[in-house]
Amino acid sequence: MSLVPSLFSNGEIASPDGVSPSALALETEHLRVRYGDRLVLDDISLPIAKGQITALIGPSGCGKSTLLRCFNRMNDLSDDCQISSAVRLQGQDIYDASQEVVALRWRVGMVFQRPNPFPKSIYDNVLYGLRLLGIGERRLLDDAA
């Protein structure tokens, strides 16, 4: 088993040997990401097989975090971010209009190097998880905060 995928001559990462599309946990095909007029990711095709360990390694500013943010739609929080192509989680396009973002984020989490709150008040950030669980009683939320 190889932990380092082979590259095609065009720079695309080859699909893991003998892995059918149904055995992929996550996959991008020709992914392109822009912030306004600035192209930050161009033509990224990355199959990640179920049960494999995958590392993204590169210098600061090369797009690693932008790619990871695509996997759980954190880029949706940026007004000027445009994503084209598909990102599939177990075969389903996570950017399809029918996909529930909250349900996706239950399945694809992110841990940041530095605290990275949502663009909300500190109070709302602290209580975000409780609200996702359906806790809405003001007294309980205030006690938790």
Buried (B, 14 or more C-beta within 10 A) or exposed (E): EEEEBEEEEEEBBEBBEEBEEEBBBBBBBEBBBBBEEEEBBEBBBBBBBEEBEBEEEEEEEEBBBBBBBBBBBBBEEEEEBEBEBBBBBEEEBBBEEEEEEEEBBEEBEEEEEEEEEEEEEEEBBBBEEBEEEEEEEEEEBEEEE
